[in-house]
Amino acid sequence: MRTFFGMILGALLLIGGVYVYDSMQTSSVANGDVAQNSRTIVNWDVAARDWNALKARAHEEWTKVASK
């Protein structure tokens, strides 16, 4: 159980760390005019779109299972 909890916690810390790093890299306040030239590690728009599609599909499948 500790191993499973450690893996979940590690994944959350990794995602949180990458998000903070990306938000600092693209912030014009943090980097001035250079912020337009730096690239993020994760394309958060694509990740959000994929996450929303996954949630919608899971909801549709749950509705199918629950209606039977």
PDB file with SEQRES, HELIX, SHEET and CRYST1 records, atoms N, CA, C and O in Angstrom:
SEQRES   1 A   68  MET ARG THR PHE PHE GLY MET ILE LEU GLY ALA LEU LEU          
SEQRES   2 A   68  LEU ILE GLY GLY VAL TYR VAL TYR ASP SER MET GLN THR          
SEQRES   3 A   68  SER SER VAL ALA ASN GLY ASP VAL ALA GLN ASN SER ARG          
SEQRES   4 A   68  THR ILE VAL ASN TRP ASP VAL ALA ALA ARG ASP TRP ASN          
SEQRES   5 A   68  ALA LEU LYS ALA ARG ALA HIS GLU GLU TRP THR LYS VAL          
SEQRES   6 A   68  ALA SER LYS                                                  
HELIX    1 AA1 ARG A    2  GLN A   25  1                                  24    
HELIX    2 AA2 SER A   28  ASN A   31  1                                   4    
HELIX    3 AA3 GLY A   32  GLN A   36  5                                   5    
HELIX    4 AA4 TRP A   44  SER A   67  1                                  24    
CRYST1    1.000    1.000    1.000  90.00  90.00  90.00 P 1           1          
ATOM      1  N   MET A   1       0.827  -1.193   0.000  1.00  0.00           N  
ATOM      2  CA  MET A   1       0.000   0.000   0.000  1.00  0.00           C  
ATOM      3  C   MET A   1       0.871   1.257   0.000  1.00  0.00           C  
ATOM      4  O   MET A   1       0.554   2.245  -0.662  1.00  0.00           O  
ATOM      5  N   ARG A   2       1.966   1.205   0.747  1.00  0.00           N  
ATOM      6  CA  ARG A   2       2.863   2.369   0.763  1.00  0.00           C  
ATOM      7  C   ARG A   2       3.473   2.630  -0.599  1.00  0.00           C  
ATOM      8  O   ARG A   2       3.644   3.780  -1.005  1.00  0.00           O  
ATOM      9  N   THR A   3       3.803   1.549  -1.306  1.00  0.00           N  
ATOM     10  CA  THR A   3       4.396   1.698  -2.633  1.00  0.00           C  
ATOM     11  C   THR A   3       3.405   2.359  -3.584  1.00  0.00           C  
ATOM     12  O   THR A   3       3.763   3.272  -4.328  1.00  0.00           O  
ATOM     13  N   PHE A   4       2.167   1.898  -3.556  1.00  0.00           N  
ATOM     14  CA  PHE A   4       1.139   2.472  -4.414  1.00  0.00           C  
ATOM     15  C   PHE A   4       0.925   3.948  -4.081  1.00  0.00           C  
ATOM     16  O   PHE A   4       0.839   4.785  -4.980  1.00  0.00           O  
ATOM     17  N   PHE A   5       0.840   4.261  -2.804  1.00  0.00           N  
ATOM     18  CA  PHE A   5       0.678   5.655  -2.379  1.00  0.00           C  
ATOM     19  C   PHE A   5       1.878   6.492  -2.815  1.00  0.00           C  
ATOM     20  O   PHE A   5       1.717   7.636  -3.242  1.00  0.00           O  
ATOM     21  N   GLY A   6       3.078   5.927  -2.707  1.00  0.00           N  
ATOM     22  CA  GLY A   6       4.284   6.642  -3.125  1.00  0.00           C  
ATOM     23  C   GLY A   6       4.304   6.917  -4.616  1.00  0.00           C  
ATOM     24  O   GLY A   6       4.743   7.984  -5.046  1.00  0.00           O  
ATOM     25  N   MET A   7       3.832   5.963  -5.409  1.00  0.00           N  
ATOM     26  CA  MET A   7       3.791   6.182  -6.859  1.00  0.00           C  
ATOM     27  C   MET A   7       2.785   7.265  -7.219  1.00  0.00           C  
ATOM     28  O   MET A   7       3.062   8.104  -8.077  1.00  0.00           O  
ATOM     29  N   ILE A   8       1.622   7.260  -6.578  1.00  0.00           N  
ATOM     30  CA  ILE A   8       0.610   8.288  -6.838  1.00  0.00           C  
ATOM     31  C   ILE A   8       1.131   9.661  -6.422  1.00  0.00           C  
ATOM     32  O   ILE A   8       0.998  10.634  -7.165  1.00  0.00           O  
ATOM     33  N   LEU A   9       1.722   9.733  -5.233  1.00  0.00           N  
ATOM     34  CA  LEU A   9       2.263  11.001  -4.746  1.00  0.00           C  
ATOM     35  C   LEU A   9       3.384  11.499  -5.647  1.00  0.00           C  
ATOM     36  O   LEU A   9       3.463  12.694  -5.931  1.00  0.00           O  
ATOM     37  N   GLY A  10       4.249  10.599  -6.099  1.00  0.00           N  
ATOM     38  CA  GLY A  10       5.336  10.982  -7.002  1.00  0.00           C  
ATOM     39  C   GLY A  10       4.825  11.516  -8.327  1.00  0.00           C  
ATOM     40  O   GLY A  10       5.355  12.496  -8.851  1.00  0.00           O  
ATOM     41  N   ALA A  11       3.793  10.876  -8.874  1.00  0.00           N  
ATOM     42  CA  ALA A  11       3.216  11.346 -10.135  1.00  0.00           C  
ATOM     43  C   ALA A  11       2.593  12.729  -9.968  1.00  0.00           C  
ATOM     44  O   ALA A  11       2.747  13.594 -10.831  1.00  0.00           O  
ATOM     45  N   LEU A  12       1.892  12.934  -8.858  1.00  0.00           N  
ATOM     46  CA  LEU A  12       1.290  14.252  -8.610  1.00  0.00           C  
ATOM     47  C   LEU A  12       2.355  15.331  -8.427  1.00  0.00           C  
ATOM     48  O   LEU A  12       2.205  16.447  -8.923  1.00  0.00           O  
ATOM     49  N   LEU A  13       3.421  14.998  -7.718  1.00  0.00           N  
ATOM     50  CA  LEU A  13       4.506  15.971  -7.543  1.00  0.00           C  
ATOM     51  C   LEU A  13       5.189  16.280  -8.871  1.00  0.00           C  
ATOM     52  O   LEU A  13       5.553  17.428  -9.124  1.00  0.00           O  
ATOM     53  N   LEU A  14       5.368  15.270  -9.719  1.00  0.00           N  
ATOM     54  CA  LEU A  14       5.980  15.489 -11.023  1.00  0.00           C  
ATOM     55  C   LEU A  14       5.118  16.404 -11.881  1.00  0.00           C  
ATOM     56  O   LEU A  14       5.623  17.359 -12.471  1.00  0.00           O  
ATOM     57  N   ILE A  15       3.832  16.122 -11.952  1.00  0.00           N  
ATOM     58  CA  ILE A  15       2.931  16.953 -12.753  1.00  0.00           C  
ATOM     59  C   ILE A  15       2.876  18.372 -12.204  1.00  0.00           C  
ATOM     60  O   ILE A  15       2.896  19.338 -12.968  1.00  0.00           O  
ATOM     61  N   GLY A  16       2.807  18.499 -10.887  1.00  0.00           N  
ATOM     62  CA  GLY A  16       2.794  19.831 -10.275  1.00  0.00           C  
ATOM     63  C   GLY A  16       4.079  20.596 -10.545  1.00  0.00           C  
ATOM     64  O   GLY A  16       4.047  21.792 -10.835  1.00  0.00           O  
ATOM     65  N   GLY A  17       5.203  19.911 -10.450  1.00  0.00           N  
ATOM     66  CA  GLY A  17       6.493  20.560 -10.715  1.00  0.00           C  
ATOM     67  C   GLY A  17       6.626  21.027 -12.152  1.00  0.00           C  
ATOM     68  O   GLY A  17       7.112  22.129 -12.404  1.00  0.00           O  
ATOM     69  N   VAL A  18       6.198  20.199 -13.098  1.00  0.00           N  
ATOM     70  CA  VAL A  18       6.257  20.580 -14.511  1.00  0.00           C  
ATOM     71  C   VAL A  18       5.328  21.752 -14.783  1.00  0.00           C  
ATOM     72  O   VAL A  18       5.672  22.655 -15.546  1.00  0.00           O  
ATOM     73  N   TYR A  19       4.151  21.743 -14.165  1.00  0.00           N  
ATOM     74  CA  TYR A  19       3.215  22.851 -14.363  1.00  0.00           C  
ATOM     75  C   TYR A  19       3.799  24.168 -13.838  1.00  0.00           C  
ATOM     76  O   TYR A  19       3.707  25.202 -14.501  1.00  0.00           O  
ATOM     77  N   VAL A  20       4.394  24.122 -12.658  1.00  0.00           N  
ATOM     78  CA  VAL A  20       4.999  25.332 -12.091  1.00  0.00           C  
ATOM     79  C   VAL A  20       6.154  25.801 -12.965  1.00  0.00           C  
ATOM     80  O   VAL A  20       6.279  26.996 -13.230  1.00  0.00           O  
ATOM     81  N   TYR A  21       6.999  24.879 -13.418  1.00  0.00           N  
ATOM     82  CA  TYR A  21       8.126  25.238 -14.286  1.00  0.00           C  
ATOM     83  C   TYR A  21       7.625  25.878 -15.579  1.00  0.00           C  
ATOM     84  O   TYR A  21       8.137  26.912 -16.006  1.00  0.00           O  
ATOM     85  N   ASP A  22       6.611  25.250 -16.203  1.00  0.00           N  
ATOM     86  CA  ASP A  22       6.073  25.792 -17.448  1.00  0.00           C  
ATOM     87  C   ASP A  22       5.434  27.155 -17.243  1.00  0.00           C  
ATOM     88  O   ASP A  22       5.588  28.045 -18.080  1.00  0.00           O  
ATOM     89  N   SER A  23       4.718  27.328 -16.141  1.00  0.00           N  
ATOM     90  CA  SER A  23       4.072  28.614 -15.916  1.00  0.00           C  
ATOM     91  C   SER A  23       5.103  29.717 -15.665  1.00  0.00           C  
ATOM     92  O   SER A  23       4.857  30.872 -16.010  1.00  0.00           O  
ATOM     93  N   MET A  24       6.222  29.390 -15.085  1.00  0.00           N  
ATOM     94  CA  MET A  24       7.277  30.388 -14.882  1.00  0.00           C  
ATOM     95  C   MET A  24       8.011  30.676 -16.189  1.00  0.00           C  
ATOM     96  O   MET A  24       8.439  31.808 -16.414  1.00  0.00           O  
ATOM     97  N   GLN A  25       8.162  29.684 -17.046  1.00  0.00           N  
ATOM     98  CA  GLN A  25       8.858  29.880 -18.311  1.00  0.00           C  
ATOM     99  C   GLN A  25       8.068  30.754 -19.268  1.00  0.00           C  
ATOM    100  O   GLN A  25       8.662  31.524 -20.023  1.00  0.00           O  
ATOM    101  N   THR A  26       6.758  30.656 -19.257  1.00  0.00           N  
ATOM    102  CA  THR A  26       5.955  31.392 -20.222  1.00  0.00           C  
ATOM    103  C   THR A  26       5.391  32.686 -19.665  1.00  0.00           C  
ATOM    104  O   THR A  26       4.686  33.409 -20.369  1.00  0.00           O  
ATOM    105  N   SER A  27       5.692  32.982 -18.420  1.00  0.00           N  
ATOM    106  CA  SER A  27       5.171  34.197 -17.813  1.00  0.00           C  
ATOM    107  C   SER A  27       5.985  35.399 -18.271  1.00  0.00           C  
ATOM    108  O   SER A  27       7.208  35.418 -18.135  1.00  0.00           O  
ATOM    109  N   SER A  28       5.308  36.393 -18.810  1.00  0.00           N  
ATOM    110  CA  SER A  28       6.024  37.606 -19.235  1.00  0.00           C  
ATOM    111  C   SER A  28       6.520  38.385 -18.030  1.00  0.00           C  
ATOM    112  O   SER A  28       7.471  39.158 -18.140  1.00  0.00           O  
ATOM    113  N   VAL A  29       5.885  38.190 -16.879  1.00  0.00           N  
ATOM    114  CA  VAL A  29       6.337  38.858 -15.666  1.00  0.00           C  
ATOM    115  C   VAL A  29       7.661  38.264 -15.208  1.00  0.00           C  
ATOM    116  O   VAL A  29       8.552  38.987 -14.762  1.00  0.00           O  
ATOM    117  N   ALA A  30       7.789  36.942 -15.321  1.00  0.00           N  
ATOM    118  CA  ALA A  30       8.995  36.262 -14.856  1.00  0.00           C  
ATOM    119  C   ALA A  30      10.164  36.464 -15.797  1.00  0.00           C  
ATOM    120  O   ALA A  30      11.303  36.562 -15.340  1.00  0.00           O  
ATOM    121  N   ASN A  31       9.918  36.529 -17.109  1.00  0.00           N  
ATOM    122  CA  ASN A  31      11.015  36.540 -18.066  1.00  0.00           C  
ATOM    123  C   ASN A  31      11.041  37.735 -19.010  1.00  0.00           C  
ATOM    124  O   ASN A  31      11.922  37.796 -19.868  1.00  0.00           O  
ATOM    125  N   GLY A  32      10.148  38.659 -18.898  1.00  0.00           N  
ATOM    126  CA  GLY A  32      10.144  39.830 -19.770  1.00  0.00           C  
ATOM    127  C   GLY A  32       9.819  39.470 -21.203  1.00  0.00           C  
ATOM    128  O   GLY A  32       8.958  38.628 -21.457  1.00  0.00           O  
ATOM    129  N   ASP A  33      10.508  40.107 -22.149  1.00  0.00           N  
ATOM    130  CA  ASP A  33      10.233  39.905 -23.573  1.00  0.00           C  
ATOM    131  C   ASP A  33      10.682  38.531 -24.063  1.00  0.00           C  
ATOM    132  O   ASP A  33      10.205  38.068 -25.099  1.00  0.00           O  
ATOM    133  N   VAL A  34      11.571  37.881 -23.357  1.00  0.00           N  
ATOM    134  CA  VAL A  34      12.093  36.581 -23.779  1.00  0.00           C  
ATOM    135  C   VAL A  34      11.036  35.488 -23.634  1.00  0.00           C  
ATOM    136  O   VAL A  34      11.180  34.414 -24.217  1.00  0.00           O  
ATOM    137  N   ALA A  35       9.982  35.745 -22.871  1.00  0.00           N  
ATOM    138  CA  ALA A  35       8.964  34.730 -22.607  1.00  0.00           C  
ATOM    139  C   ALA A  35       8.304  34.232 -23.890  1.00  0.00           C  
ATOM    140  O   ALA A  35       7.867  33.082 -23.933  1.00  0.00           O  
ATOM    141  N   GLN A  36       8.220  35.031 -24.909  1.00  0.00           N  
ATOM    142  CA  GLN A  36       7.601  34.591 -26.157  1.00  0.00           C  
ATOM    143  C   GLN A  36       8.442  33.547 -26.870  1.00  0.00           C  
ATOM    144  O   GLN A  36       7.897  32.741 -27.625  1.00  0.00           O  
ATOM    145  N   ASN A  37       9.742  33.534 -26.658  1.00  0.00           N  
ATOM    146  CA  ASN A  37      10.633  32.619 -27.360  1.00  0.00           C  
ATOM    147  C   ASN A  37      10.820  31.291 -26.643  1.00  0.00           C  
ATOM    148  O   ASN A  37      11.244  30.319 -27.269  1.00  0.00           O  
ATOM    149  N   SER A  38      10.519  31.218 -25.362  1.00  0.00           N  
ATOM    150  CA  SER A  38      10.735  29.972 -24.637  1.00  0.00           C  
ATOM    151  C   SER A  38       9.586  29.016 -24.884  1.00  0.00           C  
ATOM    152  O   SER A  38       8.443  29.430 -25.073  1.00  0.00           O  
ATOM    153  N   ARG A  39       9.907  27.722 -24.879  1.00  0.00           N  
ATOM    154  CA  ARG A  39       8.889  26.699 -25.112  1.00  0.00           C  
ATOM    155  C   ARG A  39       8.588  25.975 -23.816  1.00  0.00           C  
ATOM    156  O   ARG A  39       9.461  25.813 -22.963  1.00  0.00           O  
ATOM    157  N   THR A  40       7.352  25.543 -23.677  1.00  0.00           N  
ATOM    158  CA  THR A  40       6.962  24.799 -22.484  1.00  0.00           C  
ATOM    159  C   THR A  40       7.289  23.319 -22.661  1.00  0.00           C  
ATOM    160  O   THR A  40       7.482  22.847 -23.782  1.00  0.00           O  
ATOM    161  N   ILE A  41       7.348  22.604 -21.562  1.00  0.00           N  
ATOM    162  CA  ILE A  41       7.584  21.169 -21.610  1.00  0.00           C  
ATOM    163  C   ILE A  41       6.325  20.454 -22.076  1.00  0.00           C  
ATOM    164  O   ILE A  41       6.392  19.528 -22.885  1.00  0.00           O  
ATOM    165  N   VAL A  42       5.188  20.883 -21.568  1.00  0.00           N  
ATOM    166  CA  VAL A  42       3.904  20.244 -21.871  1.00  0.00           C  
ATOM    167  C   VAL A  42       3.012  21.242 -22.587  1.00  0.00           C  
ATOM    168  O   VAL A  42       2.939  22.408 -22.199  1.00  0.00           O  
ATOM    169  N   ASN A  43       2.336  20.789 -23.629  1.00  0.00           N  
ATOM    170  CA  ASN A  43       1.355  21.620 -24.300  1.00  0.00           C  
ATOM    171  C   ASN A  43       0.052  21.476 -23.514  1.00  0.00           C  
ATOM    172  O   ASN A  43      -0.716  20.541 -23.741  1.00  0.00           O  
ATOM    173  N   TRP A  44      -0.191  22.402 -22.596  1.00  0.00           N  
ATOM    174  CA  TRP A  44      -1.295  22.277 -21.649  1.00  0.00           C  
ATOM    175  C   TRP A  44      -2.652  22.375 -22.317  1.00  0.00           C  
ATOM    176  O   TRP A  44      -3.620  21.817 -21.802  1.00  0.00           O  
ATOM    177  N   ASP A  45      -2.759  23.066 -23.446  1.00  0.00           N  
ATOM    178  CA  ASP A  45      -4.034  23.133 -24.164  1.00  0.00           C  
ATOM    179  C   ASP A  45      -4.430  21.761 -24.697  1.00  0.00           C  
ATOM    180  O   ASP A  45      -5.587  21.354 -24.593  1.00  0.00           O  
ATOM    181  N   VAL A  46      -3.463  21.058 -25.264  1.00  0.00           N  
ATOM    182  CA  VAL A  46      -3.730  19.722 -25.789  1.00  0.00           C  
ATOM    183  C   VAL A  46      -4.022  18.760 -24.646  1.00  0.00           C  
ATOM    184  O   VAL A  46      -4.919  17.924 -24.757  1.00  0.00           O  
ATOM    185  N   ALA A  47      -3.280  18.868 -23.555  1.00  0.00           N  
ATOM    186  CA  ALA A  47      -3.512  17.999 -22.404  1.00  0.00           C  
ATOM    187  C   ALA A  47      -4.914  18.226 -21.833  1.00  0.00           C  
ATOM    188  O   ALA A  47      -5.591  17.263 -21.472  1.00  0.00           O  
ATOM    189  N   ALA A  48      -5.355  19.468 -21.745  1.00  0.00           N  
ATOM    190  CA  ALA A  48      -6.694  19.766 -21.228  1.00  0.00           C  
ATOM    191  C   ALA A  48      -7.773  19.231 -22.160  1.00  0.00           C  
ATOM    192  O   ALA A  48      -8.785  18.704 -21.697  1.00  0.00           O  
ATOM    193  N   ARG A  49      -7.569  19.360 -23.468  1.00  0.00           N  
ATOM    194  CA  ARG A  49      -8.549  18.853 -24.427  1.00  0.00           C  
ATOM    195  C   ARG A  49      -8.653  17.332 -24.345  1.00  0.00           C  
ATOM    196  O   ARG A  49      -9.753  16.781 -24.369  1.00  0.00           O  
ATOM    197  N   ASP A  50      -7.503  16.651 -24.247  1.00  0.00           N  
ATOM    198  CA  ASP A  50      -7.511  15.194 -24.129  1.00  0.00           C  
ATOM    199  C   ASP A  50      -8.147  14.753 -22.819  1.00  0.00           C  
ATOM    200  O   ASP A  50      -8.883  13.767 -22.796  1.00  0.00           O  
ATOM    201  N   TRP A  51      -7.876  15.462 -21.729  1.00  0.00           N  
ATOM    202  CA  TRP A  51      -8.466  15.122 -20.439  1.00  0.00           C  
ATOM    203  C   TRP A  51      -9.984  15.272 -20.481  1.00  0.00           C  
ATOM    204  O   TRP A  51     -10.715  14.426 -19.965  1.00  0.00           O  
ATOM    205  N   ASN A  52     -10.450  16.354 -21.098  1.00  0.00           N  
ATOM    206  CA  ASN A  52     -11.901  16.568 -21.204  1.00  0.00           C  
ATOM    207  C   ASN A  52     -12.556  15.497 -22.075  1.00  0.00           C  
ATOM    208  O   ASN A  52     -13.670  15.061 -21.787  1.00  0.00           O  
ATOM    209  N   ALA A  53     -11.868  15.070 -23.143  1.00  0.00           N  
ATOM    210  CA  ALA A  53     -12.403  14.006 -23.987  1.00  0.00           C  
ATOM    211  C   ALA A  53     -12.464  12.690 -23.219  1.00  0.00           C  
ATOM    212  O   ALA A  53     -13.423  11.933 -23.369  1.00  0.00           O  
ATOM    213  N   LEU A  54     -11.464  12.412 -22.409  1.00  0.00           N  
ATOM    214  CA  LEU A  54     -11.455  11.204 -21.597  1.00  0.00           C  
ATOM    215  C   LEU A  54     -12.587  11.214 -20.576  1.00  0.00           C  
ATOM    216  O   LEU A  54     -13.256  10.201 -20.372  1.00  0.00           O  
ATOM    217  N   LYS A  55     -12.798  12.362 -19.936  1.00  0.00           N  
ATOM    218  CA  LYS A  55     -13.891  12.468 -18.967  1.00  0.00           C  
ATOM    219  C   LYS A  55     -15.245  12.288 -19.639  1.00  0.00           C  
ATOM    220  O   LYS A  55     -16.120  11.621 -19.087  1.00  0.00           O  
ATOM    221  N   ALA A  56     -15.433  12.867 -20.815  1.00  0.00           N  
ATOM    222  CA  ALA A  56     -16.707  12.749 -21.527  1.00  0.00           C  
ATOM    223  C   ALA A  56     -16.959  11.297 -21.930  1.00  0.00           C  
ATOM    224  O   ALA A  56     -18.078  10.801 -21.801  1.00  0.00           O  
ATOM    225  N   ARG A  57     -15.930  10.622 -22.415  1.00  0.00           N  
ATOM    226  CA  ARG A  57     -16.096   9.225 -22.814  1.00  0.00           C  
ATOM    227  C   ARG A  57     -16.392   8.346 -21.601  1.00  0.00           C  
ATOM    228  O   ARG A  57     -17.243   7.460 -21.675  1.00  0.00           O  
ATOM    229  N   ALA A  58     -15.704   8.580 -20.495  1.00  0.00           N  
ATOM    230  CA  ALA A  58     -15.963   7.804 -19.279  1.00  0.00           C  
ATOM    231  C   ALA A  58     -17.390   8.029 -18.797  1.00  0.00           C  
ATOM    232  O   ALA A  58     -18.048   7.092 -18.344  1.00  0.00           O  
ATOM    233  N   HIS A  59     -17.872   9.263 -18.890  1.00  0.00           N  
ATOM    234  CA  HIS A  59     -19.245   9.564 -18.482  1.00  0.00           C  
ATOM    235  C   HIS A  59     -20.253   8.844 -19.383  1.00  0.00           C  
ATOM    236  O   HIS A  59     -21.241   8.293 -18.897  1.00  0.00           O  
ATOM    237  N   GLU A  60     -20.003   8.849 -20.687  1.00  0.00           N  
ATOM    238  CA  GLU A  60     -20.893   8.158 -21.617  1.00  0.00           C  
ATOM    239  C   GLU A  60     -20.921   6.656 -21.336  1.00  0.00           C  
ATOM    240  O   GLU A  60     -21.990   6.045 -21.329  1.00  0.00           O  
ATOM    241  N   GLU A  61     -19.750   6.063 -21.104  1.00  0.00           N  
ATOM    242  CA  GLU A  61     -19.695   4.632 -20.823  1.00  0.00           C  
ATOM    243  C   GLU A  61     -20.381   4.311 -19.496  1.00  0.00           C  
ATOM    244  O   GLU A  61     -21.072   3.299 -19.380  1.00  0.00           O  
ATOM    245  N   TRP A  62     -20.193   5.162 -18.510  1.00  0.00           N  
ATOM    246  CA  TRP A  62     -20.847   4.943 -17.214  1.00  0.00           C  
ATOM    247  C   TRP A  62     -22.363   5.012 -17.361  1.00  0.00           C  
ATOM    248  O   TRP A  62     -23.088   4.235 -16.740  1.00  0.00           O  
ATOM    249  N   THR A  63     -22.838   5.939 -18.179  1.00  0.00           N  
ATOM    250  CA  THR A  63     -24.279   6.070 -18.407  1.00  0.00           C  
ATOM    251  C   THR A  63     -24.820   4.802 -19.065  1.00  0.00           C  
ATOM    252  O   THR A  63     -25.904   4.337 -18.711  1.00  0.00           O  
ATOM    253  N   LYS A  64     -24.068   4.235 -20.027  1.00  0.00           N  
ATOM    254  CA  LYS A  64     -24.488   2.998 -20.678  1.00  0.00           C  
ATOM    255  C   LYS A  64     -24.561   1.847 -19.676  1.00  0.00           C  
ATOM    256  O   LYS A  64     -25.524   1.080 -19.672  1.00  0.00           O  
ATOM    257  N   VAL A  65     -23.542   1.730 -18.830  1.00  0.00           N  
ATOM    258  CA  VAL A  65     -23.497   0.638 -17.853  1.00  0.00           C  
ATOM    259  C   VAL A  65     -24.589   0.822 -16.808  1.00  0.00           C  
ATOM    260  O   VAL A  65     -25.234  -0.150 -16.414  1.00  0.00           O  
ATOM    261  N   ALA A  66     -24.804   2.033 -16.362  1.00  0.00           N  
ATOM    262  CA  ALA A  66     -25.786   2.283 -15.305  1.00  0.00           C  
ATOM    263  C   ALA A  66     -27.217   2.106 -15.806  1.00  0.00           C  
ATOM    264  O   ALA A  66     -28.109   1.805 -15.014  1.00  0.00           O  
ATOM    265  N   SER A  67     -27.446   2.284 -17.079  1.00  0.00           N  
ATOM    266  CA  SER A  67     -28.813   2.172 -17.600  1.00  0.00           C  
ATOM    267  C   SER A  67     -29.264   0.728 -17.782  1.00  0.00           C  
ATOM    268  O   SER A  67     -30.454   0.470 -17.960  1.00  0.00           O  
ATOM    269  N   LYS A  68     -28.333  -0.208 -17.739  1.00  0.00           N  
ATOM    270  CA  LYS A  68     -28.682  -1.634 -17.921  1.00  0.00           C  
ATOM    271  C   LYS A  68     -29.186  -2.262 -16.667  1.00  0.00           C  
ATOM    272  O   LYS A  68     -29.517  -3.448 -16.659  1.00  0.00           O  
TER     273      LYS A  68                                                      
END                                                                             
